Amino acid sequence: MQRVLLTATSVRVAASFLSQPFEVASTRGRITELFRPLGRPHTVLRLGYGYSAASWTGRRPVHDVVVTDEDTERAERSS
């Protein structure tokens, strides 16, 4: 599984595990029957191309969200 996930990442393919289908008894039964000749499935692996997070969510500059010791000392001196 590690190789599958690393290979997917290396070619910019998104991967995610889905356990929801196994949480519903009727769906779990259907999946179990479908894969019976191969063994008992425990999760579903979804592979595909997704949207780049940076393309649709704004990002603040690091200095706006990271507080350093120097920032803390400066604030203490000014108060």
Rosetta silent file (secondary structure, phi, psi, omega in degrees, C-alpha in Angstrom):
SEQUENCE: MQRVLLTATSVRVAASFLSQPFEVASTRGRITELFRPLGRPHTVLRLGYGYSAASWTGRRPVHDVVVTDEDTERAERSS
SCORE:     score description
SCORE:     0.000 S_00000001
   1 L     0.000  -38.276  179.566    0.000    0.000    0.000 S_00000001
   2 H   -58.428  -43.254 -179.579    2.884    2.334    0.798 S_00000001
   3 H   -65.298  -39.083  178.454    4.226    1.931   -2.727 S_00000001
   4 H   -61.202  -47.757 -178.078    0.814    2.601   -4.256 S_00000001
   5 H   -65.480  -41.953  179.314    0.410    5.816   -2.245 S_00000001
   6 H   -67.504  -39.753  177.997    3.948    7.031   -2.944 S_00000001
   7 H   -64.518  -43.271  177.839    3.661    6.248   -6.649 S_00000001
   8 H   -58.934  -46.158  179.814    0.343    8.094   -6.840 S_00000001
   9 H   -61.604  -40.482 -177.195    1.869   11.108   -5.109 S_00000001
  10 H   -65.530  -23.920  178.119    4.883   11.092   -7.417 S_00000001
  11 L  -108.268   20.620  174.689    2.625   11.410  -10.469 S_00000001
  12 L    61.421   37.274  175.172    0.383   14.016   -8.787 S_00000001
  13 L  -103.158  130.220  179.175   -2.576   11.669   -8.273 S_00000001
  14 E   -78.284  145.903  178.209   -4.618   12.250   -5.130 S_00000001
  15 E  -133.856  139.851  175.349   -5.385    9.277   -2.880 S_00000001
  16 E  -150.127  147.720  178.580   -7.866    8.924   -0.049 S_00000001
  17 E   -94.163  140.325  177.740   -9.290    6.067    1.987 S_00000001
  18 E  -121.226  120.896  176.576  -13.037    5.653    2.314 S_00000001
  19 L  -108.354  -11.280 -177.979  -14.482    3.621    5.170 S_00000001
  20 H   -52.810  -43.561 -179.166  -18.059    4.930    4.949 S_00000001
  21 H   -57.968  -25.787 -178.523  -19.293    2.159    2.634 S_00000001
  22 H   -86.446   -8.798  179.813  -18.354   -0.383    5.308 S_00000001
  23 H   -85.913  -13.885  178.578  -20.282    1.448    8.018 S_00000001
  24 L  -105.720  122.346 -173.110  -23.640    0.716    6.358 S_00000001
  25 H   -55.072  -45.481 -176.820  -24.659   -2.949    6.653 S_00000001
  26 H   -66.056  -41.478  178.474  -26.316   -3.223    3.241 S_00000001
  27 H   -67.912  -42.575  178.793  -23.418   -1.597    1.415 S_00000001
  28 H   -57.690  -43.224  179.479  -20.873   -3.625    3.386 S_00000001
  29 H   -62.505  -43.077  179.676  -22.675   -6.822    2.354 S_00000001
  30 H   -64.048  -44.116  179.989  -22.690   -5.887   -1.328 S_00000001
  31 H   -64.637  -42.047  179.272  -19.000   -4.995   -1.330 S_00000001
  32 H   -60.017  -44.164  178.693  -18.126   -8.202    0.515 S_00000001
  33 H   -64.393  -41.918 -178.736  -20.028  -10.265   -2.075 S_00000001
  34 H   -60.089  -39.722 -175.546  -18.448   -8.381   -4.975 S_00000001
  35 H  -102.410    8.197 -176.219  -14.911   -9.080   -3.753 S_00000001
  36 H   -49.689  -43.936 -179.647  -15.492  -12.511   -2.156 S_00000001
  37 H   -63.238  -22.117 -175.554  -13.257  -14.372   -4.650 S_00000001
  38 H   -97.886  -15.595 -176.027  -10.379  -12.007   -3.830 S_00000001
  39 L   130.613 -171.946 -177.912  -10.690  -11.826   -0.044 S_00000001
  40 L  -102.102  115.229 -179.025  -12.439   -9.619    2.481 S_00000001
  41 L   -74.987  149.627  179.671  -12.133   -5.871    1.809 S_00000001
  42 L  -120.822  -19.334  179.806  -11.680   -3.452    4.705 S_00000001
  43 L  -157.480  165.947  176.238  -11.513   -0.084    2.977 S_00000001
  44 E  -113.479  134.399  176.561  -11.865    1.575   -0.399 S_00000001
  45 E  -105.290  120.552  179.443   -8.964    3.479   -1.917 S_00000001
  46 E  -101.826  128.556  177.749  -10.001    6.378   -4.125 S_00000001
  47 E  -122.081  141.564  177.719   -7.463    7.659   -6.673 S_00000001
  48 E   174.877 -177.458  179.274   -7.893   10.618   -8.955 S_00000001
  49 L  -100.656  123.731 -179.909   -6.993   14.139   -9.885 S_00000001
  50 L  -111.198 -177.277  176.268   -8.211   16.788   -7.495 S_00000001
  51 L   -82.380  144.195  174.696   -8.043   20.529   -7.264 S_00000001
  52 L   -71.283  125.776 -178.367   -4.883   22.097   -5.951 S_00000001
  53 H   -57.653  -38.096 -178.078   -5.698   23.504   -2.503 S_00000001
  54 H   -67.934  -21.093 -177.917   -3.579   26.573   -3.168 S_00000001
  55 H   -79.732  -18.880 -178.471   -5.598   27.373   -6.282 S_00000001
  56 H  -126.095    1.381  174.116   -8.893   27.858   -4.439 S_00000001
  57 L  -127.204  135.871  179.469   -8.020   28.888   -0.898 S_00000001
  58 L   -72.241  151.285  178.580   -6.160   32.027    0.042 S_00000001
  59 L  -125.399  130.556  176.032   -2.981   31.795    2.065 S_00000001
  60 L   -82.467  152.778  176.704   -1.735   34.417    4.488 S_00000001
  61 L   -61.740  147.767 -177.545    1.986   35.182    4.608 S_00000001
  62 H   -55.882  -42.961 -176.648    3.887   33.117    7.187 S_00000001
  63 H   -64.442  -17.097  176.111    4.935   36.192    9.176 S_00000001
  64 H   -78.848  -21.535 -173.516    1.226   37.001    9.724 S_00000001
  65 H  -119.390  -12.715  179.832    0.523   33.686   11.469 S_00000001
  66 L  -103.305  127.058  178.461    3.803   32.560   13.086 S_00000001
  67 L  -104.064  124.843  179.301    4.817   34.169   16.370 S_00000001
  68 L   -99.360  168.297  175.588    8.519   34.040   17.219 S_00000001
  69 H   -58.335  -38.211  179.921   10.268   34.561   20.545 S_00000001
  70 H   -62.392  -40.995  177.030   11.433   37.915   19.200 S_00000001
  71 H   -61.904  -42.709 -179.412    7.808   38.959   18.543 S_00000001
  72 H   -64.222  -44.707  179.858    6.827   37.960   22.077 S_00000001
  73 H   -64.211  -40.493  179.314    9.733   39.885   23.643 S_00000001
  74 H   -62.674  -42.658  179.825    8.940   42.966   21.560 S_00000001
  75 H   -66.086  -38.323  179.910    5.268   42.843   22.671 S_00000001
  76 H   -67.007  -38.752  179.942    6.274   42.441   26.323 S_00000001
  77 H   -67.865  -34.537 -176.437    8.636   45.448   26.144 S_00000001
  78 H   -81.947  -11.530 -178.902    6.000   47.673   24.571 S_00000001
  79 L   -97.518    0.000    0.000    3.294   46.894   27.151 S_00000001
